[in-house]
């Protein structure tokens, strides 16, 4: 175990109870940790890949490498822990048996907590009557709650429906369906009742739980409003100033709904299947005891929606596609993640992270782009023809960058020395685009990852992405190979000059 940020502004008193957060690289866990710190708690995070937390500004947090399915790694992760948040699940992973894997992981974690003397497990599950739903996803979430309590360690289980917040998979699916389709012929699940809850309210429940160490059992939580999915999409359309027509009808084969979501939205097939299946089950709070035990006063759907859209518009989302991506394998990949279409390339580079970082920070401007530079110029010219900025801005300095600097038609959005550069496109697009470079130590050299992200707006944005993919073949693979070659050459020159 090692401090994530030993140079942080403060360290918490060692006598405070230690809290373990599993799933800290995910959507909710990544938002929960900073709030726990702000409340003065000592926090330890469990991660299968600790490198994914390296860029988080979480002073005093301990990070331990491990997996909830590995009892050996759990022994060190749980040492000294008083309460543990369980925020992991296997849905959306490559394994087809996510339900069985979820159950096995929960049983292993529960037994490890008992052996470590953990006083309570706090878990976020899913709403729905277990005797009536037909969803493996919802059944799995509730089976996990039972499994966590199997060892005798008390469990506080919150059950929620759709979480309204940018990055939440179910909300992102509804959001992108609404954005991209002016007329929707939808399955009848759009008329299923749901009680969505804002992500801020979910986090408030999770945080306040620590103030009630004696409380255990199941608590159903939801927002003020009970809506169906059609109401939710129309409210989203109204908030965005869109006109949408939704026509429910019977779909002969349920798989057609899943394939349509996979095609039209960035939600991948492995995640879309369980989500769509779950939308056929009513998820409404039946037991309101949470409102009596906890101080949280849940907000209305439109209020939660407005906050989520405000975060999106301000590029101020705490946990998002860029911060929670798993590492790409060596090579290339097309895919999607939490509302974004993406293209990733990764290479091992025989050079230090500092040298690699300097190499990709020198892109653009007078030096041009190392792959298909003429294509970049043509794209910039097209942008100028429709009133955009084009490529005429160049860059402030040949090699140095800082946040806010223009780089041709990009703007530096994030910069972490020797680790990360993220550029946000300022072209006129039916959506928003980013180009990100990250580097980290790997063996005797470094691992370089290059990712293009695109969040399409409407159907034309989606068509733009797929229309541009053939041109990516001439640009992005060559770019990362060139960056690798340049960094290794610069490293060789540096060593020869010593």
C-alpha positions in Angstrom: 0.0 0.0 0.0 1.2 3.5 -0.7 -0.2 7.0 -0.4 -1.8 8.2 -3.6 -0.6 11.8 -3.0 2.0 11.9 -0.2 2.7 15.5 -1.0 -1.0 16.4 -0.3 -2.1 19.4 1.6 -3.1 17.4 4.7 -3.0 13.9 6.2 -5.8 12.6 8.2 -5.3 11.6 11.9 -4.2 7.9 12.0 -6.7 7.2 14.9 -9.7 7.9 12.7 -11.5 4.7 11.6 -10.3 3.4 8.2 -12.9 3.1 5.4 -12.3 0.8 2.3 -13.8 1.8 -1.0 -14.0 -0.9 -3.7 -14.8 0.3 -7.2 -13.0 3.6 -6.8 -12.1 3.7 -10.5 -15.8 3.6 -11.4 -18.6 6.1 -11.7 -19.8 6.3 -8.1 -16.7 5.2 -6.3 -14.7 8.0 -8.0 -17.1 10.6 -6.7 -17.5 9.0 -3.3 -13.8 9.1 -2.3 -13.3 12.9 -2.4 -16.5 13.4 -0.4 -15.3 11.0 2.2 -12.0 12.9 2.4 -13.9 16.2 2.7 -15.8 14.7 5.7 -12.5 13.9 7.4 -12.5 10.1 6.9 -9.4 7.9 6.4 -9.8 6.2 3.1 -8.2 3.2 1.4 -9.1 2.3 -2.2 -8.9 -1.2 -3.7 -8.1 -1.3 -7.4 -7.2 -4.1 -9.8 -5.0 -1.5 -11.6 -3.8 1.2 -9.2 -2.4 3.2 -12.2 -5.9 4.2 -13.1 -6.0 6.3 -9.9 -2.6 7.9 -10.3 -4.1 11.2 -11.6 -6.6 11.7 -8.8 -5.9 14.5 -6.4 -6.9 12.6 -3.3 -4.4 13.5 -0.5 -3.8 10.9 2.1 -5.6 8.1 0.3 -4.0 4.7 0.4 -4.3 2.5 -2.7 -3.9 -1.2 -2.6 -3.8 -3.5 -5.6 -6.2 -6.4 -5.4 -9.4 -8.0 -6.6 -12.6 -8.7 -4.6 -12.5 -12.2 -6.1 -9.1 -12.9 -4.7 -9.1 -13.7 -1.0 -5.3 -13.3 -0.6 -5.3 -9.7 -1.8 -8.3 -9.0 0.3 -6.4 -9.9 3.5 -4.1 -6.9 3.2 -6.7 -4.6 1.7 -9.1 -5.1 4.7 -6.5 -5.0 7.4 -7.6 -2.3 10.0 -10.7 -1.5 8.1 -13.9 -0.8 10.1 -16.4 -0.3 7.3 -16.2 -1.2 3.6 -18.1 0.1 0.6 -18.9 -2.5 -2.0 -19.4 -0.7 -5.4 -18.3 -3.3 -7.9 -20.2 -5.5 -10.3 -19.3 -7.6 -13.4 -22.1 -6.4 -15.7 -20.6 -5.2 -19.0 -17.4 -7.2 -18.7 -16.4 -9.8 -21.2 -17.6 -12.7 -19.1 -21.1 -13.8 -20.3 -21.9 -15.2 -16.8 -21.8 -11.8 -15.0 -24.5 -13.0 -12.6 -22.5 -16.0 -11.4 -19.3 -13.9 -11.3 -21.0 -11.2 -9.2 -22.2 -13.8 -6.7 -18.8 -15.5 -6.4 -17.1 -12.1 -5.9 -19.6 -11.1 -3.2 -19.2 -14.4 -1.3 -15.4 -14.1 -1.3 -15.5 -10.5 -0.2 -18.0 -11.2 2.6 -15.8 -14.0 4.0 -12.7 -11.8 3.8 -14.5 -9.1 5.7 -15.5 -11.5 8.5 -11.9 -12.7 8.9 -10.6 -9.2 8.9 -13.1 -8.0 11.6 -14.9 -5.5 9.4 -17.9 -4.1 11.3 -20.2 -3.4 8.4 -20.5 -3.5 4.6 -22.2 -0.7 2.7 -23.6 -1.7 -0.6 -25.6 -0.1 -3.5 -27.9 -2.5 -5.2 -31.0 -2.2 -7.4 -34.7 -1.7 -6.8 -37.4 -4.1 -8.0 -39.6 -6.8 -6.5 -37.5 -10.0 -6.6 -40.6 -12.2 -7.0 -41.8 -10.4 -10.1 -38.9 -9.1 -12.2 -37.4 -11.0 -15.1 -34.1 -9.3 -15.3 -30.8 -11.0 -14.6 -29.3 -7.6 -13.9 -31.7 -6.7 -11.2 -31.7 -10.2 -9.8 -27.9 -10.2 -9.6 -27.8 -6.9 -7.7 -30.1 -8.3 -5.1 -28.4 -11.7 -4.9 -25.1 -9.8 -4.2 -26.7 -8.1 -1.2 -27.7 -11.5 0.2 -24.3 -12.9 -0.5 -22.5 -10.0 1.3 -24.5 -10.8 4.4 -23.8 -14.5 4.3 -20.8 -14.4 6.5 -22.6 -12.6 9.4 -21.0 -9.2 8.8 -23.9 -6.6 9.0 -24.8 -5.1 5.6 -26.4 -1.8 4.9 -27.9 -2.1 1.4 -29.3 0.8 -0.5 -31.5 -0.1 -3.5 -31.8 2.5 -6.3 -33.3 2.6 -9.8 -31.8 4.8 -12.6 -29.1 7.2 -11.3 -29.4 10.6 -13.0 -25.9 11.9 -13.7 -23.5 12.2 -16.6 -21.7 8.9 -17.0 -24.4 6.7 -15.4 -24.9 3.9 -18.0 -28.7 3.8 -17.9 -29.0 7.6 -18.0 -26.5 7.8 -20.8 -28.4 5.3 -22.8 -31.7 7.3 -22.5 -29.8 10.5 -23.2 -28.2 9.4 -26.4 -31.4 7.8 -27.7 -33.2 11.1 -27.2 -30.3 13.2 -28.7 -30.0 11.1 -31.8 -33.5 10.1 -32.9 -36.2 12.7 -33.7 -38.8 10.0 -34.0 -38.6 6.8 -31.9 -40.5 3.6 -32.5 -39.8 2.1 -29.1 -40.4 -1.2 -27.3 -43.1 -1.1 -24.7 -40.5 -0.9 -21.9 -40.7 2.9 -22.3 -44.0 2.8 -20.5 -42.5 1.0 -17.4 -42.6 3.0 -14.3 -39.3 4.1 -12.7 -38.3 6.3 -9.7 -35.0 7.9 -10.9 -32.6 9.4 -8.3 -30.0 12.1 -8.7 -26.4 11.0 -8.2 -25.9 13.7 -5.5 -28.7 12.1 -3.5 -27.2 8.6 -3.9 -23.8 10.0 -2.7 -25.5 11.8 0.2 -27.0 8.5 1.4 -23.7 6.7 1.1 -21.9 9.4 3.1 -24.5 9.7 5.8 -24.5 6.0 6.3 -21.2 6.3 8.2 -23.0 8.5 10.8 -25.3 5.5 11.6 -22.9 2.6 12.3 -25.6 0.6 13.9 -28.0 0.7 11.0 -28.2 -2.4 8.7 -30.7 -3.9 6.4 -32.3 -2.9 3.1 -33.3 0.7 2.4 -35.0 1.7 -0.9 -34.1 5.1 -2.2 -35.5 7.1 -5.0 -36.2 10.7 -6.2 -39.3 12.7 -5.7 -40.9 11.7 -9.0 -42.3 8.4 -10.4 -42.1 8.4 -14.2 -41.9 6.1 -17.0 -38.9 6.0 -19.4 -40.9 7.9 -22.1 -41.5 10.7 -19.6 -37.8 10.8 -18.7 -36.7 11.0 -22.4 -39.3 13.7 -23.2 -38.2 15.8 -20.2 -34.6 15.5 -21.4 -35.7 16.6 -24.9 -37.5 19.6 -23.4 -34.4 20.6 -21.3 -32.3 20.4 -24.5 -34.8 22.3 -26.6 -35.5 19.2 -28.8 -38.8 18.1 -30.3 -39.2 14.3 -30.1 -42.0 11.9 -31.0 -42.0 8.5 -29.1 -44.3 5.7 -30.3 -44.3 2.6 -28.1 -45.0 -0.7 -29.9 -44.5 -4.4 -29.4 -41.1 -5.7 -30.5 -41.3 -9.3 -31.7 -37.8 -10.2 -30.6 -36.3 -8.6 -27.4 -32.8 -8.9 -28.8 -33.8 -6.3 -31.5 -34.1 -3.6 -28.8 -30.6 -4.5 -27.5 -29.0 -4.4 -31.0 -30.7 -1.1 -31.7 -29.3 0.5 -28.5 -25.9 -0.9 -29.4 -26.1 0.6 -32.9 -27.6 4.0 -32.0 -25.9 4.8 -28.7 -22.3 4.4 -27.5 -23.4 1.9 -24.8 -21.7 -1.4 -25.7 -23.7 -4.6 -26.4 -22.5 -6.4 -23.2 -23.9 -3.5 -21.1 -27.0 -2.7 -23.2 -28.4 -6.2 -22.9 -28.8 -6.3 -19.1 -29.9 -2.6 -19.0 -32.7 -3.1 -21.6 -33.8 -6.3 -20.0 -34.1 -4.5 -16.6 -36.2 -1.7 -18.1 -39.1 -4.2 -18.4 -39.4 -4.3 -14.6 -41.0 -1.6 -12.5 -38.5 -0.1 -10.1 -40.3 2.1 -7.6 -39.8 2.6 -3.9 -42.2 0.5 -1.9 -40.7 1.0 1.6 -40.0 4.7 2.4 -38.1 4.1 5.7 -34.9 5.7 4.2 -36.6 9.1 4.4 -37.2 8.5 8.2 -33.7 7.2 9.1 -31.6 9.5 6.9 -31.6 13.3 6.5 -31.5 13.2 2.7 -34.4 14.9 0.9 -34.2 13.6 -2.7 -34.6 16.1 -5.5 -37.1 16.0 -8.4 -36.1 14.4 -11.7 -36.0 17.7 -13.6 -33.7 19.2 -10.9 -31.3 16.3 -11.1 -31.4 16.4 -14.9 -30.6 20.1 -14.9 -27.6 19.6 -12.7 -26.3 16.7 -14.9 -26.7 18.8 -18.0 -25.0 21.8 -16.4 -22.0 19.6 -15.6 -21.9 18.4 -19.2 -22.1 21.9 -20.6 -19.3 23.1 -18.3 -17.0 20.1 -18.9 -17.0 19.7 -15.1 -18.0 16.1 -14.7 -16.1 14.5 -11.8 -16.0 11.0 -13.1 -16.1 10.5 -16.8 -14.8 8.6 -19.7 -11.3 10.1 -19.5 -10.7 9.2 -15.8 -12.2 5.7 -15.6 -11.0 4.0 -18.7 -9.2 0.7 -18.4 -5.8 0.5 -20.0 -5.8 -0.4 -23.7 -4.0 -3.5 -24.8 -1.0 -3.2 -27.0 -2.3 -2.3 -30.5 -5.5 -0.6 -31.5 -9.2 -0.7 -30.6 -12.5 0.9 -31.5 -15.2 1.1 -28.9 -17.4 3.2 -26.6 -17.4 4.1 -22.9 -19.9 6.0 -20.8 -21.5 8.0 -23.7 -18.3 8.4 -25.8 -17.2 6.9 -29.0 -13.5 6.2 -28.9 -10.5 5.0 -30.8 -7.5 3.9 -28.8 -3.9 3.0 -29.7 -1.2 1.9 -27.2 2.5 1.1 -27.6 5.4 0.3 -25.4 8.1 2.9 -25.8 11.8 2.4 -25.0 12.1 5.9 -23.5 11.3 7.6 -20.1 7.8 9.0 -19.4 9.4 12.5 -19.4 10.8 12.1 -22.9 7.5 10.6 -24.3 5.6 13.5 -22.7 7.8 16.1 -24.3 7.4 14.4 -27.7 3.6 14.5 -27.8 3.5 18.0 -26.3 5.4 19.2 -29.4 2.6 18.3 -31.8 0.9 20.9 -34.0 1.7 24.5 -34.9 4.6 25.1 -37.3 5.9 21.5 -36.8 2.6 20.2 -38.1 1.1 16.7 -37.4 3.2 13.6 -37.9 0.6 11.7 -39.8 -1.6 12.9 -42.7 -0.6 16.5 -42.1 -2.4 17.5 -45.4 -5.6 15.9 -44.1 -5.4 18.0 -41.0 -4.9 21.1 -43.2 -7.9 20.2 -45.3 -10.1 19.6 -42.2 -9.0 23.0 -40.9 -9.9 24.6 -44.2 -13.4 23.0 -44.2 -13.9 24.3 -40.7 -13.0 27.9 -41.7 -15.4 27.6 -44.6 -18.3 27.1 -42.1 -17.1 29.9 -39.8 -14.8 27.9 -37.6 -11.3 28.6 -36.4 -9.5 26.2 -38.7 -5.7 25.7 -38.3 -4.7 29.3 -38.4 -4.1 29.8 -34.6 -1.0 27.5 -34.5 0.5 27.5 -30.9 2.0 29.8 -28.3 5.4 27.9 -28.0 7.1 25.3 -30.1 7.5 22.8 -27.2 5.8 24.0 -24.0 2.1 23.9 -23.3 -0.1 25.0 -20.5 -3.8 24.6 -19.8 -5.9 26.9 -22.1 -3.3 27.1 -24.8 -4.6 26.9 -28.4 -3.0 24.2 -30.6 -4.4 24.7 -34.2 -8.1 23.9 -33.8 -7.6 22.3 -30.4 -7.4 23.7 -26.9 -5.4 22.3 -24.1 -8.0 21.1 -21.5 -5.8 19.1 -19.1 -2.1 18.8 -18.6 -0.3 16.7 -16.0 3.5 16.8 -16.4 5.1 13.6 -17.6 1.7 11.9 -17.6 -1.3 13.4 -19.5 -2.2 15.9 -22.3 -5.9 16.3 -23.3 -6.9 18.5 -26.2 -10.5 19.6 -26.8 -11.6 20.3 -30.3 -12.9 23.8 -31.1 -14.0 22.9 -34.6 -17.7 23.2 -35.6 -19.0 19.7 -35.1 -22.3 17.9 -34.4 -20.8 16.9 -31.0 -17.7 17.3 -28.9 -14.3 15.8 -29.6 -11.1 15.3 -27.6 -7.6 13.9 -28.3 -5.8 12.5 -25.3 -2.2 11.2 -24.7 -1.1 9.5 -21.6 2.2 8.0 -20.6 3.2 5.9 -17.5 6.2 3.8 -16.6 6.2 0.3 -17.9 9.2 -2.0 -17.3 12.4 -0.4 -18.6 10.5 2.1 -20.7 7.0 3.6 -20.9 3.5 2.9 -22.0 2.0 5.4 -24.4 -1.8 5.5 -25.0 -3.4 7.8 -27.6 -7.2 8.1 -27.5 -9.6 10.0 -29.7 -13.0 10.6 -28.1 -16.2 11.9 -29.6 -19.6 12.6 -28.0 -22.0 12.9 -31.0 -25.0 15.3 -30.8 -27.9 13.9 -32.7 -28.0 11.6 -35.6 -25.7 13.8 -37.8 -23.0 13.6 -35.1 -23.2 9.8 -35.2 -22.9 9.8 -39.0 -20.0 12.2 -38.8 -18.0 9.8 -36.6 -18.5 6.8 -38.8 -17.9 8.8 -42.0 -14.5 9.9 -40.6 -13.3 6.5 -39.5 -11.7 5.7 -42.9 -9.6 8.8 -42.6 -8.5 7.7 -39.1 -6.8 4.8 -40.7 -4.3 7.2 -42.3 -3.8 9.3 -39.2 -4.0 7.8 -35.7 -2.1 4.5 -36.1 0.7 6.3 -38.0 0.7 9.1 -35.4 1.4 6.8 -32.4 4.1 4.9 -34.3 5.8 8.2 -35.2 5.6 9.4 -31.6 7.1 6.1 -30.4 10.0 6.5 -33.0 10.6 10.1 -32.1 10.7 9.5 -28.3 13.1 6.5 -28.7 15.4 8.6 -31.0 15.3 11.5 -28.5 16.1 9.1 -25.6 19.0 7.6 -27.6 20.4 11.1 -28.3 20.1 12.0 -24.6 22.0 8.9 -23.6 24.8 9.5 -26.1 25.2 13.1 -24.9 25.9 12.0 -21.3 
